[in-house]
């Protein structure tokens, strides 16, 4: 069964009676006119559908907890929707903890992850009763125990380890190989457990956590990871008599950005993961652990699109035709950072016709590398057309900046022909709201 991560477009995308693209029952040209561009659009139906796919696919396993990786996109509204679908949350900063808490999420289903958590962030996590903290290094072990003792709290922790697995994805989003900034090496686990049993007595180790990367297309990667984790749980039990009851295998399932991408479905990875858990727990004589999974991109990406208004164009003699839009790397850094690829259509003339031109979509920012899409065929793109770029739900808003002093875009949620603002567009006043001129400068 296909799941939403295997589609480029939101599930509700269609061409309406006006000949325009429509998502969630809302005409995209009308959305651009009403809310201005650039504009992030999230389709609620697609978002809820993929959440249900995950819950259904893993329902065959008796003990599982889905935790949405908030770094993909963290807003009050999207958090509320995902929480309503029964998910917990993987958070990596104080800001994400604050947002998830304010959105009303069950904090017992929240895991605080990250390799350099600050004192203030750890204090906040304990104050709002985050359910798990994934400890990444020896410094954090000591700091967290100190904070826990000062607050007279016992804290459930996972140890994040580097399993030594390299997946075939961009080197910037590989996280499981040995030469990596995240997690303990397997050879360090015994030293950690000795410290937990003797010194750091306010920390209670409940399981192991690993993450091998992002935009993963190889389902076998998860099986390899489970083998390592279950084997290690068995060894820890045999040596220390310590029975770990949870494994967190991260997330990272890929999505379909372009036609050549072929990610497995949620159903496919669930079958691989569940089968491997049964095999390895029997092989190593371990009780079935609680499985924690942290999907992020595959939950939110396909539900999101970004709308732009086309402006100037430039035909380089005997070379590229550049078509510029009113956004770019400040609202979508991924092409410049990861060489990420995207698909797009012109929302006000989506039908393929004989006027197709091969063009490169350029952003408006003062960088030669501000290119959103290279060599895409579009029907006679003109000034004023509305360009819809697909699959921008993950990491676009999260990585957005004010480069060139650009206000960040608004975000709207669409569903059943209704649109609602869930992130207001920044204003120029917002841009300078935290800036001051010292009195000494004013007097000159």
FENMOLIN-V24949 format. One record per pair of residues at least 24 apart in sequence whose ideal C-beta (glycine too) atoms are under 10 Angstrom apart, sorted by the first residue. I is the first residue (numbers start at 1). J is the second residue. If there is no record, write none. Layout:
i: [I/I]
j: [J/J]
This chain:
i: [1/1/1/1/1/1/1/2/2/2/2/2/3/3/3/3/3/3/3/3/3/3/3/3/3/3/3/3/3/3/4/4/4/4/4/4/4/4/4/4/4/4/4/4/4/4/4/4/4/5/5/5/5/5/5/5/5/5/5/5/5/5/5/5/5/5/5/5/5/6/6/6/6/6/6/6/6/6/6/6/6/7/7/7/7/7/7/7/8/8/8/8/8/8/8/8/8/8/8/8/9/9/9/9/9/9/9/9/9/9/10/10/10/10/10/10/10/10/10/10/10/10/10/10/10/10/11/11/11/11/11/11/11/11/11/12/12/12/12/12/12/12/12/12/13/13/13/13/13/13/13/13/14/15/15/15/15/16/18/19/19/19/19/20/20/20/20/20/20/20/21/21/21/21/21/21/21/21/21/21/22/22/22/22/23/23/23/23/23/23/23/23/23/23/24/24/24/24/24/24/24/24/24/25/25/25/25/25/25/26/26/26/26/26/26/26/26/27/27/27/27/28/28/28/28/28/28/28/28/28/28/28/29/29/29/29/29/29/29/29/30/30/30/31/31/31/31/31/31/31/31/32/32/32/32/32/32/32/32/32/33/33/34/34/34/35/35/35/35/35/35/35/35/35/36/36/36/36/36/36/37/37/37/37/37/37/37/37/37/37/37/37/37/37/38/38/38/38/38/38/38/38/38/38/38/38/38/38/38/38/38/38/38/38/38/38/38/38/39/39/39/39/39/39/39/39/39/39/39/39/39/39/39/40/40/40/40/40/40/40/40/40/40/40/40/40/40/40/40/40/40/40/40/40/40/40/41/41/41/41/41/41/41/41/41/41/41/41/41/41/42/42/42/42/42/42/42/42/42/42/42/42/42/42/42/42/42/42/42/42/43/43/43/43/43/43/43/43/44/44/44/44/44/44/44/44/44/44/44/45/45/45/45/46/46/46/46/46/46/46/46/46/47/47/47/47/47/47/47/47/47/47/47/47/47/47/48/48/48/48/48/48/49/49/49/50/50/50/50/50/50/50/50/50/50/50/51/51/51/51/51/51/51/51/51/51/52/52/52/53/53/53/53/53/53/53/54/54/54/54/54/54/54/54/54/54/54/54/55/55/55/55/56/56/56/57/57/57/57/57/57/57/57/57/58/58/58/58/58/58/58/58/59/60/60/60/60/61/61/61/61/61/61/61/61/61/62/62/62/62/63/63/63/63/63/63/63/63/63/64/64/64/64/64/64/64/64/64/65/65/65/65/65/65/65/65/65/65/65/66/66/66/66/66/66/66/66/66/67/67/67/67/67/67/67/67/67/67/67/67/67/67/67/68/68/68/68/68/68/68/68/68/68/69/69/69/69/69/69/69/69/69/69/69/69/69/69/69/69/69/70/70/70/70/70/70/70/70/70/70/70/70/71/71/71/71/71/71/71/71/71/71/71/72/72/72/72/72/72/72/72/72/72/72/72/72/72/72/72/72/73/73/73/73/73/73/73/73/73/73/73/73/73/73/73/73/73/74/74/74/74/74/74/74/74/75/75/75/75/75/75/75/75/75/76/76/76/76/76/76/77/77/77/77/77/77/77/77/78/78/78/78/78/78/78/78/78/78/78/79/79/79/80/80/80/81/81/81/81/81/82/82/83/85/87/87/87/87/88/88/88/88/89/89/89/89/90/90/90/90/90/90/90/90/90/90/90/90/90/91/91/91/92/92/92/93/93/93/93/94/94/94/94/94/94/94/95/95/96/96/97/97/97/97/97/97/98/98/100/100/101/101/101/101/101/102/106/107/108/108/109/111/111/111/111/111/111/111/111/112/112/112/113/113/113/113/113/113/113/113/114/114/114/115/115/115/115/115/115/115/115/116/116/117/117/118/119/119/119/119/120/122/122/122/122/123/123/123/125/126/126/126/126/127/127/129/130/130/131/131/131/132/132/132/132/132/132/132/132/132/133/133/133/133/134/134/134/134/134/134/134/134/134/134/134/134/134/135/135/135/135/135/135/135/135/135/135/136/136/136/136/136/136/136/137/137/137/137/137/137/138/138/138/138/138/141/141/141/141/141/141/141/142/142/142/142/144/144/144/145/145/145/145/145/145/145/146/146/147/148/148/148/148/148/149/149/149/149/150/151/152/153/154/154/154/154/155/155/155/155/156/156/156/156/156/156/157/157/157/157/157/157/157/157/157/157/158/158/158/158/158/158/158/158/158/158/158/159/159/159/159/159/159/159/159/159/159/159/159/159/159/159/159/159/160/160/160/160/160/160/160/161/161/161/161/161/161/161/161/161/161/161/161/162/162/162/162/162/163/163/163/163/163/163/163/163/163/163/163/163/163/163/164/164/164/164/164/165/165/165/165/165/165/165/165/165/165/166/166/166/167/167/167/167/167/167/167/167/167/167/167/167/167/167/168/168/168/168/168/168/169/169/169/169/169/169/169/169/169/169/169/170/170/170/170/170/170/170/170/171/171/172/172/172/172/172/173/173/173/173/173/173/173/173/174/174/174/174/174/174/174/175/175/175/175/175/175/175/176/176/176/176/176/176/176/176/176/176/177/177/180/180/180/182/182/182/183/183/183/183/184/184/186/186/186/186/186/189/189/189/189/189/190/190/190/190/193/193/193/193/193/194/196/196/197/197/205/205/205/205/205/205/206/206/206/206/206/206/207/207/207/207/207/207/207/207/207/207/208/208/208/208/208/208/208/208/208/209/209/209/209/209/209/209/210/210/210/210/211/211/211/211/211/211/212/212/212/212/213/213/213/213/214/214/214/214/214/214/214/214/214/214/214/215/215/215/215/215/215/215/215/215/215/215/215/215/216/216/216/216/216/216/216/216/216/216/217/217/217/217/217/217/217/217/217/218/218/218/218/218/219/219/219/219/219/219/219/219/219/219/219/220/220/220/220/221/221/221/221/221/222/222/222/222/222/222/222/222/222/222/222/222/223/223/223/223/223/223/223/223/223/224/225/225/225/225/226/226/226/226/226/226/226/226/226/226/226/227/227/227/227/227/228/229/229/229/229/230/230/230/230/230/230/230/230/230/230/230/230/231/231/231/231/232/232/233/233/233/233/233/233/234/234/234/234/234/234/235/236/237/237/237/237/238/238/243/243/243/244/244/244/244/245/245/245/245/245/246/246/246/246/247/247/247/247/247/247/247/248/248/248/248/248/248/249/249/249/249/249/249/249/250/250/250/250/250/251/251/251/251/251/251/251/251/252/252/252/252/252/252/253/253/253/253/253/253/253/254/254/254/255/255/255/255/255/255/255/255/255/256/256/256/256/256/257/257/257/257/257/257/257/257/257/257/257/258/258/258/258/258/258/258/258/259/260/261/261/261/263/263/265/266/266/266/266/269/269/269/296/296/296/297/297/297/297/298/299/299/300/300/300/300/300/300/300/301/301/301/301/301/301/301/302/302/302/302/302/303/303/303/303/303/303/304/304/304/304/304/304/304/304/304/304/305/305/305/305/305/305/305/305/305/305/305/305/305/306/306/306/306/306/306/306/306/306/306/306/306/306/306/306/306/307/307/307/307/307/307/307/307/308/308/308/308/308/308/308/308/308/308/308/308/308/309/309/309/309/309/310/310/310/310/310/310/310/310/310/310/310/310/311/311/311/311/311/312/312/312/313/313/313/313/313/313/314/314/315/315/316/319/320/320/320/320/320/320/320/321/321/321/321/321/321/322/322/322/322/322/323/323/323/323/323/323/323/323/323/323/323/323/323/323/324/324/324/324/324/324/324/324/324/325/325/325/325/325/325/325/325/325/325/325/326/326/326/326/326/327/327/327/327/327/327/327/327/327/327/327/327/328/328/328/328/328/328/328/328/328/328/328/328/328/328/329/329/329/329/329/329/329/329/329/329/329/329/329/329/329/330/330/330/330/330/330/330/330/330/330/330/330/330/330/330/330/331/331/331/331/331/331/331/331/331/331/331/331/331/331/332/332/332/332/332/332/332/332/332/332/332/332/333/333/333/333/333/333/333/333/334/334/334/334/334/334/335/335/335/335/335/335/335/335/336/336/336/336/336/336/336/336/337/337/337/338/339/339/339/340/340/340/340/340/340/341/341/341/341/341/342/342/342/342/342/342/342/342/342/343/343/343/343/343/343/344/344/344/344/344/344/344/344/344/344/344/345/345/345/345/345/345/345/345/346/346/346/346/346/346/346/346/346/347/347/347/347/348/348/348/348/348/348/349/349/349/349/349/349/349/350/350/350/351/352/352/352/353/353/354/354/355/355/355/356/356/357/361/361/363/363/364/364/365/365/365/365/366/366/367/367/370/370/397/400/402/402/402/405/405/406/407]
j: [53/56/57/265/266/267/268/53/265/266/267/268/49/50/52/53/54/56/57/253/263/264/265/266/267/268/269/270/298/302/43/45/46/47/48/49/50/51/52/53/255/256/265/266/298/299/301/302/303/50/53/54/253/254/255/256/261/263/264/265/266/269/295/297/298/299/301/302/391/254/255/256/261/262/263/264/265/266/268/298/302/46/50/255/256/302/390/391/255/256/257/258/259/261/302/342/343/344/390/391/43/46/256/302/305/343/345/388/390/391/41/42/43/44/45/46/47/49/302/303/304/305/390/391/393/414/43/45/46/47/48/49/50/302/303/43/44/45/46/49/303/414/415/416/43/46/302/305/345/350/388/390/350/345/347/350/351/350/348/348/349/350/351/346/347/348/349/350/386/388/305/307/345/346/347/348/349/350/386/388/347/350/414/417/303/304/305/307/347/388/390/414/415/419/303/412/413/414/415/416/417/418/419/414/415/416/417/418/419/412/413/414/415/416/417/418/419/347/348/417/419/305/307/345/346/347/348/350/386/387/388/414/307/346/347/348/349/385/386/388/347/386/419/305/307/347/386/388/412/414/419/307/308/309/347/348/385/386/387/388/309/386/412/419/421/307/409/410/411/412/419/421/424/425/307/309/326/409/410/425/306/307/308/309/310/325/326/327/331/386/387/409/410/425/306/307/308/309/325/326/327/328/330/331/332/363/364/387/389/392/396/400/406/407/408/409/410/425/305/306/307/308/309/327/331/386/388/409/410/411/412/419/425/73/75/304/305/306/307/327/331/332/392/393/396/397/400/408/409/410/411/412/413/422/423/425/303/304/305/306/307/388/392/393/410/411/412/413/414/419/73/75/77/78/81/300/303/304/305/392/393/397/411/412/413/414/415/420/422/423/302/303/304/305/393/413/414/415/77/78/81/303/413/414/415/416/418/420/422/303/414/415/416/299/300/301/302/303/304/393/414/415/73/78/81/82/85/299/300/301/302/303/304/393/413/415/81/82/84/85/303/415/85/302/303/82/85/255/266/295/298/299/300/301/302/303/81/82/83/84/85/86/87/295/299/300/85/86/266/265/266/267/270/295/298/299/85/86/87/253/266/267/269/270/293/295/298/299/85/86/87/266/266/267/270/265/266/267/268/269/270/271/273/274/266/267/269/270/273/274/291/293/270/270/271/274/275/270/273/274/277/278/288/290/291/293/274/288/290/291/245/246/277/287/288/289/290/291/292/270/273/274/277/289/290/291/292/293/109/111/131/132/246/248/290/291/292/293/294/90/109/251/291/292/293/294/295/299/91/109/110/111/113/131/132/248/250/251/292/293/294/295/296/100/105/109/251/293/294/295/296/299/300/96/111/113/211/214/250/251/252/293/294/295/296/297/298/299/300/394/95/96/97/99/100/105/110/113/294/296/300/398/96/113/114/214/294/296/297/394/395/398/399/214/251/294/295/296/297/298/299/300/301/304/393/394/395/396/397/398/296/297/299/300/301/303/304/392/393/394/395/396/397/398/399/411/423/98/99/100/103/296/300/397/398/99/103/300/397/398/411/413/422/423/100/102/103/104/422/423/103/411/412/413/420/421/422/423/103/299/300/303/304/393/397/411/413/422/423/103/104/105/104/105/422/300/303/413/415/422/299/300/109/299/293/294/295/299/131/132/292/294/130/131/294/296/114/132/134/209/211/248/250/251/292/293/294/295/296/121/125/130/117/121/134/117/118/121/124/118/120/121/122/123/124/125/121/124/121/398/121/124/125/127/128/130/124/128/128/130/125/127/128/129/130/128/131/131/132/156/292/156/157/158/209/246/248/292/294/144/155/157/158/160/182/209/211/248/250/294/140/160/182/139/140/160/175/180/181/182/183/140/181/143/144/143/143/144/146/147/147/146/147/148/155/147/150/151/155/150/151/153/155/151/153/153/155/156/155/156/206/156/157/158/206/207/209/246/248/292/157/158/160/203/158/159/160/182/183/207/208/209/210/211/248/292/294/159/160/183/184/192/196/200/203/205/209/160/161/181/182/183/184/209/181/182/183/184/188/192/184/188/191/192/195/184/192/195/196/199/200/203/195/199/200/203/200/202/203/195/196/199/200/201/202/203/200/202/202/200/201/202/203/204/200/201/202/203/202/202/202/202/201/202/203/204/200/202/203/204/203/204/205/206/207/246/192/196/200/202/203/204/205/206/207/209/205/206/207/208/209/210/244/246/247/248/292/183/184/188/189/192/193/196/205/206/207/208/209/210/232/236/244/248/184/208/209/210/211/248/250/185/186/188/189/192/208/209/210/211/228/229/232/186/188/210/211/212/208/210/211/212/221/224/225/226/227/228/229/232/249/250/210/212/224/225/228/210/211/212/213/221/222/224/225/227/228/212/213/221/212/213/214/215/216/217/218/220/221/222/224/225/252/254/213/215/216/217/218/221/212/213/214/215/216/217/218/221/252/254/338/213/214/215/334/337/338/339/340/213/338/213/214/337/338/339/213/214/215/216/252/297/338/395/211/212/213/214/215/216/252/210/211/212/213/214/250/252/210/211/212/213/221/224/225/228/250/252/212/213/211/212/213/209/210/211/208/209/210/211/208/209/210/228/231/232/235/232/235/236/239/240/235/236/239/240/236/239/240/242/244/240/240/242/240/242/236/240/242/244/245/246/243/244/245/246/289/290/233/244/245/246/247/248/289/290/291/292/232/233/236/244/246/247/248/249/289/246/247/248/249/250/292/294/247/248/249/250/248/249/250/251/252/294/249/250/251/252/250/251/252/254/250/251/252/253/254/296/297/298/338/394/395/252/253/254/255/257/261/263/297/298/301/338/340/394/250/251/252/253/254/263/264/269/297/298/252/253/254/255/256/261/262/263/264/254/263/264/269/272/253/263/264/265/268/269/270/271/272/273/276/264/269/272/276/249/250/252/269/272/249/250/252/253/264/269/270/272/273/276/277/293/249/269/272/273/275/276/277/279/280/276/249/250/273/276/272/273/274/275/276/277/279/280/281/289/291/276/279/280/283/284/280/277/280/286/289/276/277/279/280/281/282/283/284/285/286/288/289/280/283/284/286/284/286/280/281/284/286/287/289/280/281/283/284/285/286/284/286/284/285/286/287/284/285/286/287/289/286/287/289/290/286/287/288/289/290/289/290/291/292/277/286/289/290/291/292/293/289/290/291/292/293/294/273/276/277/291/292/293/294/292/293/294/295/296/292/293/294/295/296/297/298/299/293/294/295/296/297/298/293/294/295/296/297/298/299/297/298/301/297/298/299/300/301/302/391/393/394/301/302/343/390/391/301/302/334/340/341/342/343/390/391/392/394/340/341/342/343/373/376/390/391/343/341/341/343/391/297/298/298/293/295/298/299/293/295/298/394/395/398/391/393/394/395/394/393/394/392/393/394/395/396/397/398/390/391/392/393/394/395/396/390/391/392/393/394/391/392/393/394/413/414/389/390/391/392/393/394/395/396/397/411/342/344/345/347/387/388/389/390/391/392/393/396/414/331/332/342/344/372/387/388/389/390/391/392/393/396/397/409/411/347/386/387/388/389/392/409/412/332/344/347/361/363/364/372/385/386/387/388/389/409/383/384/385/386/387/346/348/359/361/378/381/382/383/384/385/386/387/362/364/383/384/385/362/364/383/357/359/362/381/382/383/360/362/357/359/360/360/358/359/360/362/371/374/375/357/358/359/360/375/381/359/360/361/362/371/357/359/360/361/362/372/373/376/378/381/382/383/385/387/360/361/362/363/364/370/372/381/383/361/362/363/364/372/373/381/385/386/387/389/363/364/387/406/409/363/364/365/370/372/387/389/396/400/406/408/409/361/362/363/364/365/366/367/369/370/371/372/403/404/406/363/364/365/366/367/369/370/371/372/399/400/401/403/404/406/363/364/365/367/370/399/400/401/402/403/404/405/406/407/408/409/363/365/372/389/392/396/397/399/400/401/403/406/408/409/363/370/372/373/389/392/395/396/397/399/400/409/370/395/396/398/399/400/401/403/372/392/394/395/396/399/361/363/369/370/371/372/373/374/363/365/367/368/369/370/371/372/369/395/399/395/369/371/374/372/373/391/392/395/396/372/373/374/376/391/372/373/374/376/389/390/391/392/396/373/376/388/389/390/391/372/373/376/378/381/387/388/389/390/391/392/376/378/379/386/387/388/389/390/378/379/380/381/382/385/386/387/388/385/386/387/388/382/384/385/386/387/388/378/379/380/381/382/385/386/378/379/388/379/377/378/379/379/380/379/380/379/380/381/380/381/381/387/389/403/404/404/406/401/403/404/406/403/404/403/404/403/404/423/426/426/430/431/431/432/431/431]
